[in-house]
Amino acid sequence: MNALKALHAEQDQAVWLDFVARGFVAKGELKALVERDGLRGVTSNPSIFEKAIGHSDEYDASLKAVMEAGDSRVIDLYEDMAVADIQNAADVLRPVYEASDGADGYVSLEVSPYLALDTEATLAEARRLHEMVSRDNLMVKVPATPEGIPAIRQLTAEGISINVTLLFSQGEYEKVARAFVEGLEERAKAGHDVSRIASVASFFISRIDSLVDKLIDEKIAQANDPAVKLSLESLKGTVAIANAKLAYQRYKAIFAEPKWQALAEKGAKAQRLLWASTGTKNKAYSDVLYVEELIGPNTVNTMPPATMDAFRDHGQVRATIEEDLDGARAVMSTLAKAGIDIEAVAKQLVDEGVQLFIDAADKLLGAVAGKRAALLGHRLNGQSFATAEDLEKASAEVVESWRASGAIRRLWAHDKTVWSGADEDRWLGWLRIVEDEREKAEQYAEFAAWVKGRGFRDAVVLGMGGSSLGPEVLSLTYGSREGFPKLRILDSTHPDEVRAVEAAVDLPNTLFIVASKSGSTLEPNVFRDYFLGRMKAVVGEGAGSHFVAITDPGSAMEQAAKDDRFEKIFYGVPQIGGRYSVLSAFGLVPAAAIGIDVAEFLDTARTMVRSCGPAVPPSENPGVRLGALLGAAALQGRDKVTLVASPAIASFGGWAEQLIAESTGKQGKGLIPIDGEPVDVPAAYGHDRVFVYLRLDGHAVTQQDEALRSLEREGHPIVRIGLDKVEQVPQEFFRFEMATAVAGAVLGINPFDQPDVEASKVETKKLFAAAEESGALPAETPLYEDDGIALYADLQNAEALGPAADGLDPALHAHLGRLKAGDYLALLAYLPRNDANHAVLQEARLAVRDARHVATCLEFGPRFLHSTGQAYKGGPDTGVFLQITAEPTADLAIPGRKLGFATVVAAQARGDFSVLAERGRRALRVHLKGDLDAGLKRVAAALKAAVG
């Protein structure tokens, strides 16, 4: 009989194997150990699975089969593989389980180490794994943390066999043993069978000597007395065994007590001590030291394969667990006198043990995530980074910090301390919205069928910010599907734009989608009032059947929609802010209206959601990596996020611009997104840029590719994101949402509030209300005025712009003279957003960029108020703002209000400027009189001359 087999046959010590792998089981090697060596159990842990899955191709075929059938979360992919291995190993060991009447034949599977400090989560996880594996001979491993011990008691009471892991202390072992006994007592009291419950207490051995020997060496170095040095030296390699022998004595005492005897009479099995970590780490010690010295009845020794091989070859079997107990006590006494606290050592080892398993789990899940991404191939949008060494290092430090702190898991668990600790936990509904909305896909399909059945030729979204920018991306990237209406967006109160939308549609064949989360936002309400009035004039009392509303439950918009008999009301999620709402009803209703298959749309988005999930370590998590880079870049002064996109997906920049600016631009910090600025040669730029390039593979523009390569060669940071087709844009919605949330955490701000947007709204409402009372907005005094223009500024800016009193050209020369390196120029045009106006201002914008090497923004109001306006007012004080206003060609009345759209847009412009001034921003307003085209060209020429 070989030594391994003799351990149980002669000494009643069960041999378990600390290893499991798919091929090892499938090839019959586990079964061979059972038959040859009398193996009686198997243990696993994250480190074992990390080596098996991450460092072999044994699991690739099963992964490929799953991924070819669809997609899965990373945690599900791992658990499916691990559970299959555990089930297969348990089946091999089933005969041992039956022959031992349930005493042996167990396979252990560990609860996630991420839950080691959470009792309730550990309970839920253990129950779930017990049910998933569905084998009587499963032991669920639970760590002996303070939070784990109550879970051990409860799970035992529920009839789940537990392997208690990470025990180093005699005192903690006693707590564990008593928790087991109390759990069985509770189970017996409830009238349940206690005879089929088994448990082991995994007492770690070699790790104790590794740490204690290090501490002893430190004491030796400090000692001067040779006798003390010799005494300390004699302790090395003895403490772990002495500690274990004394733990065994506690085991004997506990399981001799009357309360245990009462349970034993009912068939209960004592919780055995299992010697874990029995591979020798110090090469100076015998490779079977931690087996030979801990042999005793009713114990278990779980060995790694190398230790099993060594003991089989030259191990000596004899009863040793109770040899020289006085010597063991002396060792522990001498250790204490030397100033080494074994309880402190044990606590440190528990903490380190949890972290080691977390580190292994991170590597394991990272490996699975990498394999998943490779198998997805072009179905998952790619991402790569090209950065200088300093930014690469800073970004890597953020990523590692997120891994070490478990920040991505905490984010998904709605932990507001990931950010500022304010109310961030109330705004995280976007994390799970894709799964929630996927369950409603049939409702969206029914709505799409209704739209098609009505024969609408146009659909118009009436909304602002997050309610309009996402639908605009869908309209411009997906286009119209056959049989479905063309989607238009109205997000300007300028009467010329309102009039233009009305002129472009045939009202009787138009569907209006009124979108407002709060229901109190000014613009959607006046849009609704106007077009509902116009529809009633055209179709009569059936006007409501041409309208649907998207709003949060209980809002004023919901009530108005009911009162006006809207055809349908779709509900948003109150826990999702507007800029994070594109994957909710606010994006999906317009999507369905133009014939986009919402189920496919959400499935595409879900691919990225899963890639950014809580189980995907930061190093493999595309959202975290992008956010870490953007946040780290901003902290280095590269805070101008320049968005470049292939033409077919260029509209994505307008949506991302709002998300980034409104989320991060506050408290004097933030990222300033730059959209619509054509990429150019390196000489055009300063050193404050990060370029994010969304490239549509197969439809890329050579000039963009070459320009980005040139910028990369010059050391500018480049992020490249590759899309196989436009229908993969939904993935980018979620990637950017996650990245923005992460960047906000890096910057130390709350990415879910918008204090300065609210300030503009308040100022606008105040101005408009006063105008309705008095009949007009209050008069203003210009700094300068002629037949074509008038210049306005607050007192502080007026003093800084002394030459403004001399006319437009000197005013703009002085204003642009305020630009410094790292600043940006923002043109804020409260004008119709059309191609002609855009072209004039775009030319001027680029002239400033090329001459001054500063970032430039071109925004149309009031649309940008719900977008970049937050960053302009609350972000870094690096903006120079030129607001451009003009008289509309004609006003447009709003039903139920005294004043029309012209007053609304004028009040918004004044409110905007007022808050810019109040925040101390460098701002000037140019008001155009008379011919708009001529006035705008005059301003553009003056801008170019100012930098010429």
HELIX and SHEET records of a PDB file:
HELIX    1   1 ALA A    3  GLN A   11  1                                   9    
HELIX    2   2 ARG A   22  ALA A   26  1                                   5    
HELIX    3   3 GLU A   29  ASP A   37  1                                   9    
HELIX    4   4 PRO A   46  GLY A   54  1                                   9    
HELIX    5   5 ASP A   60  GLU A   68  1                                   9    
HELIX    6   6 VAL A   74  ALA A   99  1                                  26    
HELIX    7   7 PRO A  113  LEU A  115  5                                   3    
HELIX    8   8 THR A  119  VAL A  133  1                                  15    
HELIX    9   9 GLY A  148  ALA A  157  1                                  10    
HELIX   10  10 GLN A  170  LYS A  189  1                                  20    
HELIX   11  11 SER A  206  GLN A  222  1                                  17    
HELIX   12  12 PRO A  226  LEU A  235  1                                  10    
HELIX   13  13 VAL A  239  ILE A  254  1                                  16    
HELIX   14  14 PRO A  258  ALA A  264  1                                   7    
HELIX   15  15 LEU A  289  GLU A  292  1                                   4    
HELIX   16  16 PRO A  305  HIS A  314  1                                  10    
HELIX   17  17 LEU A  325  LYS A  337  1                                  13    
HELIX   18  18 ILE A  342  LEU A  376  1                                  35    
HELIX   19  19 GLY A  377  ARG A  379  5                                   3    
HELIX   20  20 GLU A  389  ALA A  404  1                                  16    
HELIX   21  21 ALA A  407  TRP A  412  1                                   6    
HELIX   22  22 LYS A  416  VAL A  418  5                                   3    
HELIX   23  23 GLU A  424  TRP A  427  5                                   4    
HELIX   24  24 GLY A  429  LEU A  431  5                                   3    
HELIX   25  25 ILE A  433  ARG A  438  1                                   6    
HELIX   26  26 ALA A  441  ARG A  454  1                                  14    
HELIX   27  27 GLY A  466  TYR A  478  1                                  13    
HELIX   28  28 PRO A  495  ALA A  504  1                                  10    
HELIX   29  29 LEU A  507  ASN A  509  5                                   3    
HELIX   30  30 LEU A  522  VAL A  539  1                                  18    
HELIX   31  31 GLY A  540  HIS A  546  5                                   7    
HELIX   32  32 ALA A  556  ASP A  563  1                                   8    
HELIX   33  33 GLY A  578  TYR A  580  5                                   3    
HELIX   34  34 ALA A  585  ALA A  593  1                                   9    
HELIX   35  35 VAL A  598  SER A  611  1                                  14    
HELIX   36  36 PRO A  618  GLU A  620  5                                   3    
HELIX   37  37 PRO A  622  LEU A  635  1                                  14    
HELIX   38  38 PRO A  647  ILE A  649  5                                   3    
HELIX   39  39 PHE A  652  THR A  664  1                                  13    
HELIX   40  40 PRO A  682  ALA A  684  5                                   3    
HELIX   41  41 THR A  702  ARG A  713  1                                  12    
HELIX   42  42 VAL A  726  GLN A  728  5                                   3    
HELIX   43  43 VAL A  729  LEU A  747  1                                  19    
HELIX   44  44 PRO A  755  SER A  774  1                                  20    
HELIX   45  45 LEU A  795  ALA A  800  1                                   6    
HELIX   46  46 GLY A  802  ASP A  806  5                                   5    
HELIX   47  47 LEU A  808  LEU A  816  1                                   9    
HELIX   48  48 ASP A  835  ARG A  852  1                                  18    
HELIX   49  49 ARG A  863  HIS A  866  5                                   4    
HELIX   50  50 GLY A  869  GLY A  874  1                                   6    
HELIX   51  51 PHE A  901  GLU A  918  1                                  18    
HELIX   52  52 LEU A  932  VAL A  947  1                                  16    
SHEET    1   A 9 GLN A  13  LEU A  17  0                                        
SHEET    2   A 9 GLY A  41  VAL A  42  1                                        
SHEET    3   A 9 TYR A 106  GLU A 110  1                                        
SHEET    4   A 9 LEU A 138  PRO A 143  1                                        
SHEET    5   A 9 ILE A 162  LEU A 167  1                                        
SHEET    6   A 9 SER A 199  PHE A 204  1                                        
SHEET    7   A 9 ARG A 272  ALA A 276  1                                        
SHEET    8   A 9 THR A 299  MET A 303  1                                        
SHEET    9   A 9 GLN A  13  LEU A  17  1                                        
SHEET    1   B 5 GLY A 382  ALA A 386  0                                        
SHEET    2   B 5 ILE A 718  LEU A 723 -1                                        
SHEET    3   B 5 ARG A 689  LEU A 696  1                                        
SHEET    4   B 5 LYS A 640  ALA A 645  1                                        
SHEET    5   B 5 ILE A 672  ILE A 674  1                                        
SHEET    1   C 5 LYS A 486  LEU A 490  0                                        
SHEET    2   C 5 ASP A 458  LEU A 462  1                                        
SHEET    3   C 5 THR A 510  ALA A 515  1                                        
SHEET    4   C 5 PHE A 547  THR A 551  1                                        
SHEET    5   C 5 LYS A 568  TYR A 571  1                                        
SHEET    1   D 6 TYR A 784  GLU A 785  0                                        
SHEET    2   D 6 ILE A 789  TYR A 792 -1                                        
SHEET    3   D 6 ARG A 922  LEU A 928 -1                                        
SHEET    4   D 6 GLY A 879  ALA A 886  1                                        
SHEET    5   D 6 TYR A 824  TYR A 830  1                                        
SHEET    6   D 6 ALA A 855  PHE A 860  1                                        
END                                                                             
